[in-house]
Amino acid sequence: MVQPFTIFAMVLYALLGSLGIVANGFIVVVLGREWILCHRLSHCDMILISLGASRFCLQWVGMIHNFYYFFHHLQYSMEPARQHFALYWDFLNSATFWFGTWLSVLFCVKIANFTHPIFLWLKWRVKGLVPWFLLVSLIISFIVTMLFFVGNNIVYQAFLQGTFSGNITFYDFNKNLEIHYFLPLKLITLSIPCSIFVVSTILLIISLRRHSWKMQHSALSTQDPRTQAHTRALKFLVSFLVLYALSFLTLFFDAAPFSGVQSTWFWPWQILIYLCTCIHPFILIVGNSQLGGALMKL
């Protein structure tokens, strides 16, 4: 019998997931309409619409997978459903991480003020580089998806054939593959965009501190538009950093025992995994004048 706490967490997950779908869909619709009318998008809007589209699809795939897995977990390993869900989820999850990383890099390049030649080159060429960043993200996500697909296919074929050496069970085989293959693969593929994200955030903090120090030693007010823009961008980026780090940690430890469907904490764990994709779109809408204006019109 399903416990009341499990039902409550499941309903909360469904509500948060629905809000995330609506928010990400709103971003895609507003920017997509702008794209159709003006036949162009700014480099920031290109990343936003890519991030919103990937999160919109990821949220749908995640919700369908989790409810299917929860109510049909006995048949889950017997059917190719694991491979089908994982194929879409791995690609969308990797693309979402990379799109979010490029968004933080764009904030850093646009707002931070450094005189290093590499930074100045990025600042000058960022508009032309954004499409290439998005294309590279899709290529990397495809490669990562194939690597995860190989592992999931090994698990599925091993279950069908039932060929295990010694007294090892399918559960033990699956756990060993998770520890020695999936876990290192997750660490490598997720750590790279996460590291770029952290570096861009640190550079933006350093730039803000330098600017604040100059304001304190000059006649300019601390309420000048540039200082306010730095502070506002930093608040949004710090909130994104917290949600981004939370997603990274939960995905990295997704194989933990308390994340299984038999555990009471299955649905709370899923809430943590998708918290960033549900909450961060609202932060983007509030922080973007175009998206915020479209929301106010509604």
PyMOL commands that set and color helices and strands:
alter all, ss='L'
color gray80, all
select helices_A, chain A and resi 4-38+43-71+73-76+81-111+117-161+170-216+225-252+257-259+266-273+275-287+289-297
alter helices_A, ss='H'
color red, helices_A
deselect
rebuild
show_as cartoon
